[in-house]
Amino acid sequence: MINRVKELRMEHDITQQELADKVGVSSRTIISLEKQKYNPSVQLAYKIASVFNLSIEETFIFDEDDK
């Protein structure tokens, strides 16, 4: 799975900590997401997408190679 978290966060001019606070996780979780080292739960993916007023599919892109 590929995510656009860092790109979107920077476009909206919010810090990793601010995003973490908005979705109820630690900044380490956001850092791991941005480094593509962590795939979020559906609930967390929804919360993150909601912060940016996007769908989960617009925020997290399923890579067919990840099957």
N, C-alpha and C positions, 0 to 999 in steps of 0.2 A: 504494500500500500504506500502510495506517495501522498504527502500532505502539503498543504499550502499555508500552514500555520505561521511560519516566520514571515513569509511574503505578506500575508494579510495583516499580521500584527504591525509590521512596519508601515504598511499603507495607512493604517488607522492610528499610527503614532502612539501605541501603547507599549509599555514595558512587559517583559516576561512576568514580572511579579504582579502587575495590574491584571493581566490576562488570567494568571493563576488564581488571583483573588476572586475574579468574576465567575470562574467556573468551579471554585472550591477544591483546588489541588495545590500542590507545592510548585514553586518555581522550577524545581528539579524535573518535575513531570513535563512541564512546558519545554524545558531545555532538551529533554530526551525526545519529545515529539519533533521538535525542530531539527534535531540531528537524524531523524528517521530511524531511531533506535527503539521506538515504542509505538505500538498500535493501541489506540484508546478503545475503551469499551464503547458500545453504542451510545450509552447515556452521556459519556464525556464528549464523544464526537458531536452529539446533538447540541450540547451546551456550548461547545466552542463555535460550531457553525452558527448558532443563534446570536452569539456576540457580534458576529460579522454580518448578520442578517442574510445568511446564505443557507443553502441546503447542505446536508452532509455530503452529497455527491459533488458539490462545487468546492468543498473544503478538503475532502479526502478522496483521492482517486485510486480505485482498485486497479492494481497492476496484474494483468492476466498471468504473468510469470510467477506470481506468488501462490499459485494453486498448489 
